[in-house]
Amino acid sequence: MQIQLCCFQQFVVVVPALAAAPFGMPAIAFWMYVCASLLFIIGLIKIFNELPQEHGVDKVMRFGRLFFAISMAVFGSEHFTDTADIAPLVPRWIPAHTFWVYLVGLAFICAAVSIAVLVQARLAAALVGMTFLIFVCVMDLPGTLAHPHNRFFWALALRQLALSGGAFAFAMSPWSTRTRQPSRAQLTKALAAIPRFFVGIPSLFYGVEHLLHPEYVPGIPLQKLTPEWIPGRISLSYFVGVILILAGVCFLVNKKTRMAATTLGLTILLTVLWIYLPMLLAAPTDVVALNYFFDTLLFCGAILLLANAMDKKTALTRA
């Protein structure tokens, strides 16, 4: 078994590197672009068939699924091309670290394709949601409790929670399958509230962080300063912070939730285009820039999935 795992490990290291060599970029970045491009094409073909059924801003909502799937596939590819850096993140008490890295990477890629083309999409989204929730409980929460005064540990833990909420919202929604079955797909109100809280709590925390530390990148306030050459960076950070707080409150009190999720999702999308896309264009082969870009796009996708999971009539009636 160990010999087979070692041979497979050498295969997934050597083959991606050889494929990326003619393009003059690191294998990690190359395969991130490959996965993003393939999922973009596959998902776009599927979404174009759905757009005629939507009107106005609802056309943009469909792209939330695509943003989520693309980013999932990108991070899944990293599990194969950057295994040495990801394996140490697995807790010490769990055996066979490399095996779990490969398994999660494969699961992310399969789930991304499933969600993009709406084949067993609910099941895939539910499993993704549970995976992120396990990450919170097994990896992020112990580290956060060990460093309770480090705001970046909290930001990372809440990021996984928000992504879990977006995946669960998609799994619970009646729009995540082709048949769109009505009432049978609706869950109890208590269960349906879970995604709102999973996204609402991180939104509130992130919003406060934006107002306290506007010099850091907006969206998910991680440990990176926004480049000074980006215009309006501080103003945008304050603006995103206010939207995050308002949306978070709406999620938690269950008022105007669809409007709040739509506004927040479009705001994060604006952040991706204003902040992260220029950062990526300035260093297109930089793996860190790629990670920040797709990480924020994944957060945007999760929020739009939450918005799209809310019945328009029900949301307007509650509001």
N, C-alpha and C positions, 0 to 999 in steps of 0.2 A: 504494500500500500504506500509506504514512504517513497519507494523507488518510482512508482507511478506518479505520485504527487510532485516529486522532484522533476521528472521529465515534463510533466504538464506545465510546471512553473517555468522551466527553461523555454518551452514552446511559446508561452504567452509573453515572454520577455523578448525573445529573439525575433519572432515573426513580425510583431508590430514595429520594432525598431528598423528592420529591413524594409518594410513597406513605406515607412516615413522618410527614410534616407534620401530618396530622389527629390523630395520636396524641400529639403534643407531646413526642417524644423524638428523640434523634439517629438518623440513618439507620442508622448502624453497629449501634447497640443494637437498633433495631427489627427489622432483618433477621436479627440473631442469634436473637432470640426467635421470629421466623417460621420459620426453618430448624429450630430446636430443637423447636418445637411440631409441625411437619409430620413430622419424623423420629420424634418420640415416638409420634405416633398410628399411623404406618405400622408402626413396629417393634413396638409393643405389640400390634397386631392379629396380627402374625405370631407373636410369642412366646406369646400366649395359647393358640394352637393346639399349642404344644410343651410347655407346662407340665404337662399331665396325664401325660406320659411320665416326668417327673422326680419325685423325692421329697426332702423335707427341704431341706438347704442347696443342693442341686443346682438347685432352682427359681430361686434367686438368681443362680446362675452364668449362666443364660441372659441375664440383663440386662446382663452384661458386653458382649455384642455390641451391645446397644442403647446403652449408655453411650458406647462407642467410636464408633458411627455418628453419634449426635447431635452429639458434640463435633467430629467431622470435618466435618460439614455446617456447623456454626457457624463454624468457622475458615475453611472454604471461602468462606462468604459475605463474610467480612472481606476476602478478596482482591479483591472487587469494590467494596466500600464504603469501604475504607481503603487503596486502592492506593498513594496517595502516601507512606504511611508504610512499606509493605511493600516497595515496589520498591527502595529503597536497600539492603535486606538482600541483594539479589542481587549476587554478586561483580562487580567492575568489568569483568573480562575477558570476561564473558558478555554478548553483545549483546541488545538488545530486552528490557530489564528488564520493562516493562509487559506485554508479550506473555506472558512466563513467569509473571508473577503471576496473570494471568487464566487461563492454562492450568492451573496448579496448583490454583487455586480451583475451576475447573470439574471437574477430576479428583477433588478431595476430595469434592465434593458427589455426583458420580456414584458414587464408591466407597462413600460413606456409604449411599446408597440400596441399592446392590448388596448390601452386607454386612447391612443391616437386613432385607431381604426374601429373602436367600439365593438371589440370581440371579447366577450367575457370581461368587459370593462369594470363592472361593479365588483366582481370578485378580485380583480387585480388592484383596484383602488382600495378596497377593504384591507387587503394584505399589505399594501404600501402603508396605509394608515397605521396598522398594527406594528409594522416594522419600525416606523419613526417613533411610535410610542414606546416600543421596547428600547430604542436608542436612548430616549429620554430617561427611562427608569434604570437602565443598566450602565450607561456610559456617562450621560450628561449630568444627571442628578447627583451621583456620588461626587463628581468633580466640583459641582457647584456648591454642595454642602461643605466640601473640604476647603473651598475658597469663597465663603459667603460675601466677602467685601469686594470681590472682583466682578465688575459689571459685565465683562466680556463673557465670563462663564454663564451668567444668567442669560445673556443675549443668545448664546449658542443653544442652550437648553430650550429656551422659548421658541427659537427658530424651528427646531424639530417638532415642537408641540403645534406650532402654526401649520407646518407642512402636513402633519398628521390630521389636523382639523380639515384642511382643504381636501385631502384624500377621502376622509370619512364623509364629507359633505357630498362629494361626487358619488360615492358608493350608495348614499342614501337617497339621492335625487331621482325623480322619475324620468329625467332626461338623459340618463347615462346608458340607456340601451336603445336599440333600434325601435323596439315595440312601444316604448313610452307608456307602459301600463299605468293607469291612474291610481286609484285609491289603494290598491293592493301594495304598491311600492312605498306608501307613506308609513313611516314609523311613528311611534308615540312621541308626544311633544317633548317628554323628558329626554329621550334618546336623541331626538333631532336637535336638542339644544347643545349637545356636546361639541359639534363643530364650531358653533358660535363662540362658546367659551374658549375653546382651544385657539381660535384666531383672535378673539377679543382681548384676552389677557396679554399676549405678546404685543398686540397693537398699542395698548395703553403703556406698557413698559417702554417700548421703542419710542413712542411719542414723547414721553418725558425725557428720555435719553437725548433725543434730537434737540430739545430745548435747552438742556444742560450742557451738551457738547456738540454744538452745530458744526464744528470743524471736522468731524468725522463723517465718513461716507453715509449718505442717507439710505433709507430703506431698512436694511438690517444693520444696526449700529455696531459693526465689528471694528477690530483694531487696525484701522487704516484711515489716514487723513485724506480728505478730498484734495486733489491737486489744485494748487493755487491758480493755474492757468484756465480752469473752468469758470466761466462767467456766472455770477449770481449764486455761487455755491452755498454761501451762508444763508442767503434769503430762501433758497430752495429748501435747505435743511429745516429752517423754521416752519416753512409752509407744510412740508411733509409731516413734521412733528405734530402740528395742529390737526391735520387731517387724520393722522393715526389716533390721536387722543379722542377726537369726536367720533370716529368710526368705532373705536374700541368701546366707548360708552354705549353707543347704539347697539352693538352686539350683545353686551352684557345685560342691558335692560330690555332687549328685544323690541326696539322701536326703530322704524324706518331701516330695517336691517338690509334689505335689498339695495336701497339707495346708498346706504353707507358702504356696503361691500363694493358696489359698482364704482363709486367715487374713489374709494381707497385703491381699488385695483387699477384704475386708470391713472391715479397719481403715482403709484409705484411704476407703472409702465412709462410714464413721463420721466421718472427718475432714471430708469434703465436707458432711455434714449438720450437724456441730457448729461448724465454723469458717467455711466458705465460703458456705453458705446464709444464715446470719445477716448476713454481710458483704454479700451480694447484696441481701437484703431491706432492709438499711439504706440502700442506694443502688442501686435497681433499674435506673436508666438509666446507671449508671457503667460505661463500657466496660472499664475496668481490673478492676473487680469481676467483671464477666461473664467476662473472659478468665481470671482466676484460678479461677473456679468451674468453667468448662468444661475448663480445662487439667488440673486435678486430677481431674475426672471422666473425662477421656480417659486419664490415667494409671491410674485405677482400672479402667477398661474393659480396658486392655491387660493388666493383671495377671490379671483374671478370664478373659480370653481364653486366657492361658497356662495357668491352672488347668483350664479346660474342655477344653483340648487334650490333657490327660494322661489316658491310659486308667486308669480306676479300678483295675482288677485289676492292671495292670502297676505302677502307682504303689504300691499296697499291698504287692505282692510285693517290690519293691525296698526299700520302707521296712522 
